[in-house]
Amino acid sequence: QVQLVESGGGQVEPGGSLTLSCVCSGFAIKSWLMEWHRQAPGKQRELLGMMTTDGRDKNYPDSVKGRFTISRDNDKNTLYLHMNHRRPEDTGVYYCRQHGYWGRGKQVTVSS
């Protein structure tokens, strides 16, 4: 059974760093294109970036390029989203995705 479970969110202040985790089961993340998405309040869900099967992260939109990076730990079967220089507009629900499967999402609120 495929499962993706995000963790690490919450309410944080602007600036600084935060890492979200997506623990996966039922498949090997190294064998699939993995993605992080975000849905901000009142907006459509947007792609934040991808991790390819050969370990390359790519396709960061301008809104997060240079601030967010994606990594993975194949042994832990876990995908990560490293968020640096947090901004209030980073507030939203963060999801990881593998093909047709989504995690339930994790709320991140950036506010002082």
C-alpha positions in Angstrom: 0.0 0.0 0.0 1.4 3.3 -1.1 1.6 6.0 1.7 3.2 9.4 1.9 3.2 11.2 5.2 4.4 14.7 5.6 5.7 16.2 8.8 7.6 19.1 10.2 5.2 22.0 9.6 3.6 24.4 12.1 3.8 28.1 12.8 7.1 29.7 12.3 8.5 33.2 12.1 9.8 34.8 8.9 13.4 34.1 8.1 15.3 31.1 9.2 15.0 27.6 8.0 12.5 24.8 8.2 12.6 21.3 6.8 9.6 19.2 5.9 9.8 15.5 5.6 7.7 13.0 3.6 8.1 9.5 4.8 7.1 7.1 2.1 6.1 3.4 2.2 4.9 0.9 -0.3 7.4 1.9 -3.0 11.0 3.0 -3.3 11.3 6.8 -3.7 14.6 6.4 -5.7 12.6 4.7 -8.4 10.0 7.4 -8.9 9.9 11.1 -9.8 8.9 12.8 -6.6 7.4 16.2 -6.1 6.6 18.9 -3.5 3.6 21.1 -4.0 2.0 23.9 -2.0 -1.5 25.3 -1.8 -1.6 28.8 -0.4 -4.9 30.2 1.0 -7.2 31.1 -1.9 -4.8 29.9 -4.6 -4.3 26.9 -6.7 -1.9 24.2 -5.8 1.5 24.9 -7.2 4.6 22.7 -7.9 7.6 23.6 -5.8 10.1 21.3 -7.3 11.0 17.7 -8.3 13.5 15.0 -7.4 14.4 12.8 -10.3 15.2 9.1 -10.1 18.9 9.9 -10.6 18.9 12.2 -7.7 18.6 15.6 -9.4 16.4 18.4 -8.0 14.8 20.7 -10.5 11.9 22.8 -11.7 11.8 25.2 -8.8 9.4 28.1 -9.6 10.7 31.7 -9.2 8.7 32.1 -6.0 11.0 29.6 -4.2 14.1 29.4 -6.4 17.3 30.0 -4.4 15.4 29.5 -1.1 14.0 26.0 -1.2 15.8 22.8 -2.1 14.6 19.2 -2.3 16.7 16.2 -1.2 16.0 12.6 -0.4 17.4 9.8 1.8 17.0 6.5 0.0 17.7 4.4 3.1 15.0 6.2 5.1 12.7 6.3 2.0 12.1 9.9 2.8 11.8 13.1 0.7 12.7 16.5 2.2 11.9 20.1 1.4 14.4 22.5 2.9 12.9 26.0 3.3 15.2 28.9 3.9 14.6 32.6 4.3 10.9 31.9 5.1 8.4 34.6 4.0 4.8 35.1 5.0 3.7 34.2 1.4 5.2 30.7 2.0 2.1 30.0 4.2 0.1 27.1 2.9 -0.4 23.4 3.0 2.6 21.5 1.7 2.2 18.1 -0.1 4.5 15.5 -1.4 3.5 13.5 -4.4 4.5 10.4 -6.3 2.7 9.9 -9.6 -0.9 9.5 -8.7 -0.4 9.5 -4.9 -0.5 12.5 -2.6 0.2 12.9 1.1 -2.4 14.5 3.3 -0.4 17.7 3.5 1.1 19.7 6.3 0.2 23.2 7.2 3.0 25.8 7.4 2.2 29.2 8.7 4.9 31.9 8.4 3.9 34.8 10.6 5.5 37.1 13.2 
